[in-house]
Structure formats: structure tokens, C-alpha cells
Amino acid sequence: MADPWTPTLRSVKESPLTHNEVDANFNGLNNKLERSEDTTTSTSSLTPNSAKLMCSVTALADSMTINAPSGSPTDGWPILLRIKDNGTARGLTWNAIWRSIGFTLPSTTVLSKTLYLFAVYNSADSKWDVIDYVKES
């Protein structure tokens, strides 16, 4: 999701803010703070919502394709993926929009272990750069 909110600043406006501008500033800030989590038990085709901070799959029961996130993120917009299978290792396939930086994206889950992948949107390349990947030991 695009970042639709740009705060109205008194120093830029060079005059006091109206009540509506103050309300819009608080609403925009609140929306940023409330980026939350999308959770699903299992799916064969995951489309993360880029407006959410985290996308979680809690008991993956099939191989899964991780699609391009929905929405229109701005440069530097982060997303965290948390993936755990249901006790059987499952295959993972990545859309080309996901690009790993410094490692290879996992092609399978690890039996009953949680995987975390942290990505940041790179608008210059139109890619989600996965900059960290860890698995439960």
C-alpha cells in the first residue's frame, strides 16, 4: 500500500494548523502505528499485504508460492514474513519480485521450525530485497 499520509507541518505551512489538519496528522500517525499482521494457517499461494508489517503462515500443509505483495509500497517499506509448516517440510517458490541480498532464498521449510524473512521495498529496482533470513534452531 502506498504511504498516503504526509503530515502537514506548521513550519512548512508557515501558519497555524487547522483542526482538520491536526486531525489528519493524528489519523495518519495512528495508521502508521497500527500496521499489523496478516495470519493464515495454510495456503498454497501467499500474497502478502504490503500494508501490513507482518505476514504469518502458522501451519503450512502444502507447498507454497510466495507471490508479489499486494499494494503499492514506498521506497524502504518493510515487511516481515513468518512461516512454519505443520510438521512436514514444505516447498517454497518465490516470485521474481523477491530478491535475496547475501544468501539464497529458502526453497523449503524446515520440519516444524519457524522461518523469518525480513524484506525492504527497493523502488529503484521494483524489488522486495530480502535482507535477513533466520530459522529456528
MIKEGU-945733 format. One line per field, with one value per atom (N, C-alpha, C): atom name; x, y, z. Coordinates in steps of 0.001 Angstrom, whole numbers, plus 524288, in hexadecimal, padded with zeros to 5 digits. Example, Ala and Ser with C-alpha at 12.3 -4.5 7.8 and 13.67 -1.06 7.14 Angstrom:
BEGIN
name = c(N|CA|C|N|CA|C) .
px = c(83386|8300C|83390|83232|83566|83264) .
py = c(7E9C6|7EE6C|7F31C|7F736|7FBDC|8001E) .
pz = c(81E78|81E78|81E78|81BA8|81BE4|81EBE) .
//
This chain:
BEGIN
name = c(N|CA|C|N|CA|C|N|CA|C|N|CA|C|N|CA|C|N|CA|C|N|CA|C|N|CA|C|N|CA|C|N|CA|C|N|CA|C|N|CA|C|N|CA|C|N|CA|C|N|CA|C|N|CA|C|N|CA|C|N|CA|C|N|CA|C|N|CA|C|N|CA|C|N|CA|C|N|CA|C|N|CA|C|N|CA|C|N|CA|C|N|CA|C|N|CA|C|N|CA|C|N|CA|C|N|CA|C|N|CA|C|N|CA|C|N|CA|C|N|CA|C|N|CA|C|N|CA|C|N|CA|C|N|CA|C|N|CA|C|N|CA|C|N|CA|C|N|CA|C|N|CA|C|N|CA|C|N|CA|C|N|CA|C|N|CA|C|N|CA|C|N|CA|C|N|CA|C|N|CA|C|N|CA|C|N|CA|C|N|CA|C|N|CA|C|N|CA|C|N|CA|C|N|CA|C|N|CA|C|N|CA|C|N|CA|C|N|CA|C|N|CA|C|N|CA|C|N|CA|C|N|CA|C|N|CA|C|N|CA|C|N|CA|C|N|CA|C|N|CA|C|N|CA|C|N|CA|C|N|CA|C|N|CA|C|N|CA|C|N|CA|C|N|CA|C|N|CA|C|N|CA|C|N|CA|C|N|CA|C|N|CA|C|N|CA|C|N|CA|C|N|CA|C|N|CA|C|N|CA|C|N|CA|C|N|CA|C|N|CA|C|N|CA|C|N|CA|C|N|CA|C|N|CA|C|N|CA|C|N|CA|C|N|CA|C|N|CA|C|N|CA|C|N|CA|C|N|CA|C|N|CA|C|N|CA|C|N|CA|C|N|CA|C|N|CA|C|N|CA|C|N|CA|C|N|CA|C|N|CA|C|N|CA|C|N|CA|C|N|CA|C|N|CA|C|N|CA|C|N|CA|C|N|CA|C|N|CA|C|N|CA|C|N|CA|C|N|CA|C|N|CA|C|N|CA|C|N|CA|C|N|CA|C|N|CA|C|N|CA|C|N|CA|C|N|CA|C|N|CA|C|N|CA|C|N|CA|C|N|CA|C|N|CA|C|N|CA|C) .
px = c(8034B|80000|80370|80219|8050E|80482|8085E|8082F|8051F|7FFF1|7FCAE|7FD05|7FFAB|7FF96|804C4|8047C|808E2|806F4|80984|8078F|807D0|80413|80424|80746|80B67|80EDA|80E1B|80DA3|80D05|811B1|81665|81B1B|81B34|818C5|81883|81404|80FA0|80AFB|80BAE|80ED9|80FEB|80B13|80792|802FA|800DC|7FD94|7FB6A|7F853|7F85F|7F567|7EF9E|7EC53|7E6B0|7E56A|7E0B5|7DEFE|7DF27|7DD71|7DD79|7E306|7E6BF|7EC2C|7EE7B|7ED39|7EF0E|7ECAE|7E792|7E503|7E772|7E87C|7EAD8|7F050|7F346|7F86F|7F800|7F465|7F3BD|7F1C3|7EE1A|7EC26|7F073|7F3A0|7F7EE|7FBE4|7FD49|800F1|7FEAE|7F9BF|7F735|7F743|7F62D|7F63F|7FBA3|7FFB4|80507|8062F|8046C|80576|80258|7FDFE|7FA96|7FBB0|7FFDB|8013A|801BA|7FEBE|7FE92|7FFE3|7FDAE|7FF16|7FA88|7FBC7|7F831|7F9DD|7F63D|7F782|7F402|7F663|7F369|7F5C2|7F28D|7F483|7F7B1|7F571|7F81A|7F5D4|7F915|7F75F|7FB6F|7F9C1|7FD87|7FF7C|7FCE1|7FE49|7FDBD|8021C|80224|8031F|7FF98|80054|8006B|80518|80567|802F9|800C3|7FE95|802D6|804C5|80917|80785|8027C|800B6|80166|8025D|80316|808E1|80A2D|80FA4|8117F|80DF7|80F93|80B72|80D4C|809F5|80BAC|8080F|8096A|80651|80917|806B4|8081F|80435|8052C|8056C|80336|80333|802D5|806C6|806BD|80615|801FE|800B1|80184|80405|804E2|80984|80B8E|80F7A|80D00|8101F|80DEB|81115|80E4D|810A5|80FE7|8141E|813D6|813AB|80F14|80E1A|8101C|80FE4|8110E|80D0A|80EB0|80AFC|80707|80263|7FE66|7FF99|7FD65|7FE1E|80283|80380|80782|80B10|80EF8|8125E|815DC|817A5|81B69|820E8|824BE|82A27|82B7F|82DE4|82F6B|82B31|826A0|82239|823AB|82365|824F1|8205B|821AE|81DE3|820DA|81E5D|82092|81D25|81F8D|81CC4|81E48|81A59|81B57|8189A|81B89|8195D|81AD2|816E5|817C8|81450|8167D|81362|81043|80D5C|80A04|80C85|811AC|8145E|816C8|81605|81866|81AEB|81FCD|82274|81F73|81ED1|81BC2|81F11|81E12|820DD|81F2D|822DC|821CF|823B3|82059|821AE|820DC|82492|8248F|8238F|82006|81F45|82459|82559|82A3B|82ACF|82699|82700|82A19|82AA1|82DA1|83352|836DA|83C68|83F73|84272|84593|84A9C|84C43|85115|854CD|858A1|85CA7|85BA0|8577B|85645|85252|85114|84D32|84803|843C9|83EA5|83D8F|83B20|83A22|8364A|83758|833DD|83049|83136|82DC7|82D95|82983|8295F|82CD6|82DD8|830CA|82CEB|82C88|828B0|8279B|822E3|820F1|82422|826F5|82A14|827ED|82834|8265F|82AAA|82924|82C9D|82AE7|82E9C|82D8B|8309E|82DF9|83089|82EF4|832D6|831D5|8334D|82F96|83071|82F2C|831BD|830E6|82FEE|82C0B|82AD4|82EE5|830EB|834D7|83233|8306C|82D7F|830F6|8360A|8398E|839B3|8392D|8395F|83416|83019|82AEE|82B69|82E3F|82F24|82E3F|82CD4|82CE3|83213|835B1|83AD1|83A5D|83B3B|83B33|840A3|840EE|84607|8477C|843D0|84513|84188|843CE|840FD|84331|83FE4|8418E|83D96|83F7A|83BF3|83CD0|838AB|838E7|83CD0|84003|843E9|841AD) .
py = c(7FB6C|80000|804C7|8087A|80D5A|81024|81338|81647|81B3B|81B36|81F90|82458|823EC|82815|82AFA|82FFB|83374|8377C|837E4|83B80|8412A|8442E|849CA|84C46|84EF4|85140|8572B|8591D|85EBC|861B5|85F7D|86227|86280|85ECB|85EF2|86271|861E3|864F4|86AB5|86BBB|870FE|873BA|8708F|8729E|86E41|86F9C|86B95|86780|862B8|85E84|85F18|85D92|85D7F|858A4|85872|853CE|84F01|84FA1|84B39|84952|84CE3|84B55|8487A|84A4C|847A0|84226|841BF|83C9D|83907|83B14|837EE|83617|8396A|837DB|8335B|833C1|82F94|82A8F|82B08|8265D|823C2|826D0|824A0|821DD|82448|821E9|81CE1|81CF6|8185A|813DC|81508|810FA|80E99|811C5|80FB2|80C1A|80D96|80A83|80570|80551|800C2|7FCC7|7FD73|7F957|7F457|7F092|7EBE9|7E71E|7E2C6|7DDBA|7DB4D|7D8DE|7D567|7CFE5|7CCAD|7C75A|7C38D|7BF55|7BB0A|7B5FC|7B1F3|7ACE4|7AA61|7AA1E|7A7A3|7A99D|7A9E7|7AB6A|7A988|7A85F|7A6CB|7AB80|7AFF4|7B4B3|7B959|7BB55|7BF98|7C4CB|7C876|7CDC9|7D166|7D2A3|7D619|7DB6B|7DDCD|7E30C|7E6DB|7E9FA|7ED79|7F1C0|7F262|7F630|7F423|7EF1D|7ECBA|7EC33|7EC42|7EBC1|7E622|7E25D|7DCED|7D990|7D595|7D1A1|7CC70|7C9A6|7C4F6|7C049|7BBFB|7B6FA|7B34F|7B132|7AE81|7A88E|7A621|7A06D|79EC8|7A034|79F48|79972|79814|792A0|79119|7946C|79360|796A7|79579|798F2|79E49|7A266|7A7A5|7AB16|7AE18|7B223|7B750|7BA42|7BF68|7C352|7C5A2|7C94D|7CEBE|7D229|7D7AB|7D9CC|7DCDE|7DF25|7E2AB|7E2D8|7E669|7EBEC|7EFBD|7F52C|7F7CC|7FC96|7FFCD|80221|7FF31|80120|80598|8089F|80CC0|80AB0|80D64|80BCC|80B21|806B3|805A2|8032E|80241|7FFFB|7FA6C|7F902|7F3D0|7EFF3|7EAF9|7E6D0|7E231|7DF87|7DAF8|7D64C|7D217|7CD3E|7C950|7C6C1|7C297|7BDBA|7B988|7B4D3|7B01D|7ACE9|7A7FC|7A3D8|79F31|79AFE|79828|7942E|79148|78C29|78BE1|78728|78423|7861C|783D5|78841|78786|78B97|78C86|79170|792EA|79632|79590|7988F|79E41|7A1B3|7A74B|7A918|7ABE0|7AE23|7B3FF|7B702|7BCB0|7BF72|7C33F|7C6AC|7C9AB|7CB17|7CDC4|7D322|7D54B|7DA64|7DA06|7D539|7D468|7D381|7D697|7D624|7D5AE|7D18B|7D0DD|7D3FD|7D617|7D91C|7D629|7D36D|7D0D2|7CB27|7C8D7|7C35A|7C183|7BC89|7BA50|7B9D8|7BB71|7BADB|7B50F|7B3BF|7AE3B|7ABDC|7A70A|7A44C|7A07B|79FB6|79C71|79EAB|79D1F|79E34|79A28|79ADE|79718|794B6|78F97|78CAA|78F12|7911B|79345|797D4|79A87|79F07|7A408|7A842|7AD52|7AFFA|7B214|7B522|7BAD1|7BE64|7C3FB|7C62B|7C948|7CBF6|7D1AE|7D51D|7DAB8|7DD30|7DFF6|7E25E|7E82F|7EB0A|7F0AB|7F1C4|7F50F|7F641|7F9FB|7F892|7FBA5|7FDD6|802B1|804F1|805E5|8068D|80769|802A5|7FDFC|7F920|7F654|7F884|7F5FB|7F068|7EFD1|7EAB8|7EB21|7E6B4|7E626|7E38C|7E68D|7E481|7E1C9|7DCA7|7D9AB|7DA41|7DD1F|7DE7E|7DB4B|7D82F|7D4C6|7D007|7CB9F|7C6AA|7C373|7C1B3|7BE59|7BA05|7B5B0|7B15B|7AFAE|7ADD0|7ABCB|7A74B|7A737|7A2F2|79E33) .
pz = c(80000|80000|80000|7FCDE|7FCBC|801F0|80334|807F9|806BC|807AE|805F5|8096E|80DC9|81195|811BB|810F0|811D5|815C1|81A30|81E26|81C4E|81E1B|81D26|82196|82037|82423|82458|82910|829C0|82782|8282F|8264B|8205A|81DC2|8180B|81646|818E8|81790|818F7|81CEF|81EE0|820FD|82324|825DF|82956|82D23|83090|82D77|82F81|82D06|82E52|82AAA|82BA8|82EDD|830F3|833D5|8304B|82B75|827C4|826A8|82642|8254D|82A05|82EB4|83371|833AC|832AB|8329F|82E8A|829E2|825BD|8275B|82A06|82BE7|82FD1|8338A|8375E|834D6|8312F|82E7B|82B58|82897|82597|8290A|82D67|8310F|8334B|834B6|836DE|832EA|82DF5|829EF|82960|829C1|82970|82E10|832AA|83756|83770|834AF|834D5|83091|82D9D|829D9|82CF9|82B9A|82ECF|82B9A|82D13|82AE7|827EE|82387|820CD|8222D|823F6|82577|82295|820BB|81E75|82077|820DE|82293|81E41|8198B|8152F|81014|80C19|806E7|802FB|7FE48|7FA45|7F72D|7F7DE|7F500|7F8AA|7FA8B|7FE53|7FB92|7FC53|7FA62|7FF1B|8010F|8059D|80465|80858|807E4|8099A|805F8|8074B|80B26|80C1C|80FF8|81584|81613|81B3C|81C5E|82154|822E7|8227E|8239B|82396|820FC|81E3B|81BE0|81E2C|8209F|8237F|82184|82094|81F3C|823B5|82669|82B57|82B0C|8270A|826AD|820F8|81DF3|81858|81732|81432|81328|80D78|80A5A|804D2|8030C|7FE7F|7FC3E|7FB67|7FB9D|7FB56|7F7A4|7F47B|7F142|7F40E|7F4AA|7F710|7F296|7F1CA|7ED89|7EECF|7EAF5|7EBDC|7EFB9|7F37D|7F72F|7F478|7F69A|7F4A4|7F68A|7F3E6|7F579|7F282|7F3F3|7F168|7F591|7F74A|7FB72|7F9A0|7FD4F|7FC24|7FD31|7FB4B|7FBEA|801B0|802FB|8085B|80BB2|80981|80C6A|80E0A|8131B|814D8|8151F|814D3|815DD|81828|81BD1|81E56|81D04|81B22|81A1C|81E4C|82095|82469|82266|821A4|81F42|8229B|823C2|82691|82418|82352|82105|82543|823A9|8274B|82910|8290C|82AB9|82639|8217F|81CCE|819BC|8182D|8151B|8100A|80E84|809E6|80636|80127|7FD32|7FD10|7FBF8|7FB6E|7F60D|7F34B|7EE3D|7EEAA|7ECAB|7ED49|7E81F|7E822|7E3A3|7E2BC|7DDE1|7DC7D|7DF07|7E144|7E3D4|7E8F0|7EB19|7EFDF|7EE5A|7F094|7EF52|7F46C|7F4DC|7F99E|7F92D|7FD82|7FDCA|80170|7FF10|8022C|80384|801A2|802BC|7FEAE|7FEBF|7FB35|7FE16|7FB9D|7FE0A|7FEFF|80363|80489|800A4|7FF18|7FB76|7FE4B|8034F|80682|80C09|80EC9|81462|816FD|81BF3|81F03|822D6|822BB|825C9|82B2D|82BCD|830C4|832E9|82F94|83145|82ED8|831B8|82FD8|82CB0|8282D|824E1|8251F|8256F|82514|8207D|81D46|818F3|81934|81945|81997|81462|8120E|80CF2|80D26|809A5|80921|8035D|80249|7FCDA|7FA91|7F604|7F342|7EE5E|7EE92|7EA32|7E56E|7E630|7E1BA|7DE2C|7E079|7DD7A|7DD36|7DFB5|7E00B|7E218|7E669|7E8DE|7EEBB|7F106|7F6A9|7F7F9|7FA35|7FBAA|800F4|800ED|805CD|8081C|80C65|80E8C|81364|81559|819C1|81999|81B08|81B19|81F8E|82314|82762|82814|82A24|82B61|83108|83341|8388F|838C5|83CD0|83D29|83FD2) .
//
